[in-house]
Structure formats: structure tokens, C-alpha cells
Amino acid sequence: MFVIPVVLLMGALVAVCVACFRRRSFTKRVRWCADAAVCGLAAAAVVYAWGGWKMFAWDIEETCGLQHGEIWDPAFAGESYFPLSKRCNANFDLVPSFVNPTIIVLLAASAALAVFACFSQRARKDPLRP
């Protein structure tokens, strides 16, 4: 449900950043915003991969019981990839709680920077502006 907008957002970010990098006549501000958008997108991918790594368990029952000291409850057990979650029981998740908000903030910041870079470049080329 939430995967489609995130994939579209990431695709739009990549398209805007590729379009910006193909042009060589930038101002410093536009180049900085495009670079920051790409770095934010890369950071979101790294945080997502790290959260995905935390989800990995050969045997979820042993992982919950031996490594985390939690009781595995199959009624609440389950996993999802967006938002990242792999529950041991109703109160404990293998993925740290800061991972999903960090991904959302990084993607939103990347989108805002890419849009700002795009509009700054267009405003610079507008012949009616002094």
C-alpha cells in the first residue's frame, strides 16, 4: 500500500538528479541541493539495508529467546518490508524503532532538496527574472 508512493518518489528523485547532473551550467546552490538529494537517497538506502539486516534470523524463535530474551508468540509474529518490521511478540520488534522514521525523513528531505534544485534551475533560466 505504501510501497508504490515510495517507489515513485525514489524514481522521481533519481530522474531529477540525473537530469540535473547531465547539465553542466549550474549555480553552486543548485549543484549543492542536487548532491544533497542524492546523498539523502543513498543514506535512506543504507538505513533501510541496515534495518533489513536486523530483521534477518535463521530461526526467529531462537533469535527472540536467546539473543533478545523475549518470548516468541506466533500470534503476533510476522514481518513486513515497508515499514520494516519483524515481531517476536506484541511488545518487541527486531528492527529498532528509529529505522522507519529515519527512512521517511531522509526520503522527504531528498525530495524537498531535489524539487528545490529543479525550481532554482528553472528560475535561473527564466528570461523575465532580473
N, C-alpha and C positions, 0 to 999 in steps of 0.2 A: 504494500500500500504506500509506504513512504519511500520505497526504493526507486520508483520511477522519477519523482521530482529530483531526488539526489543525483541520479544518473544523468538526467537532463541538465542539471546545474553544473555538474562536473564537465559534461561535454561542451556546454556553452563557455565555461571558463577556459577550457583548452582551446576552443576555437578563437575566442577573443585574444588570448595570449599569443597564439600562433600568428594571428593576423597582425598583432602589434609588433611581434618580433620580425616579421617579414619587412616591415617598413624601417628604414634607417633614419629618417628625419624626425626624431623625437625631441621633445624638450626633456630636461633631466627629470622633471616631475612625472611625466608620463612614463618614462622608462623605469623609474623607481617604483611606481604603482604597479606596473606590469610585472616587474621582477618580484615584488612582494606578493602579488596574487599567485604567481607560480610557486613561490616558497610556501605560502599558506596551504596551497593544494597538496604540495609534497608532504608538508607536516601533517596534514589531515590523513593522508595515506599511511604515513609511518605510525601515527597513533592508532589508526584502525588495524594495522597489521599487528601492533603490539597487543591490542585488546583481543584480537583473534588468537594470538599465541597464548594468552592467558586462558582462553576457552579450551585449549587442547588438553585432552585427557584420554589415555587408553581405556581406563576403567573409571567411570565417573564415580561409582560408589567408593572405590578405594581412594580416589583423589580427595573426595569430600571428607571421608572419615579419617584417613591417615595424615594427609598434609594440612588440612584446614580444621580438623576437629569438629566437623559438622555432620549431622545425621543426614543421609541421603533419603529423600522422600520421593518415590516415583510419581506421586500425585502432582507434585509441583515441579518435577524435573522437566526440563525442556531447553531448547536453545533456539535463538534467533540471530540472524546476521545483521539485521538493522531494525532496531538498535541491537548492538551486541549484547548478548545475554546467554548465560548458561547457569541455570539454577541448580543448587543442591537441595534446597528446601524453600519454604515460603520466605525465609528471612536472610538467606545467604546466596550471593551470586559470585561465580568465579571471576567475572570481569569486574575490575574496580569501578566504583561509581562515577569517577571523574572522566572516564573514557568517552562516553557518548556525548556529554555536554561539550567536551573539548573538540570533538569532531565537528559538531554543529557550529560552534563559534568560529573555528578555523575556516570551514566552508563558507559561512556568512561573510567573514572578513575578506576572504578571497574574492567572493562575488562582488562585494562592495568596491574593493580596490580595482577589479577588472572593469566594472562599469564606470568608475571614476576615471580610469585611464582612457577608456574609449571615448567618453564625453569630453575629456580635456583635449584629446587629439582632434576631435571634430570641432570643438570650439576654436582651436588654434587655426584650423583651415577655413573657418567661416569668413568670407570676404567682407561681410558687413560689420564685423567687430574691429574696433581700432587697435 
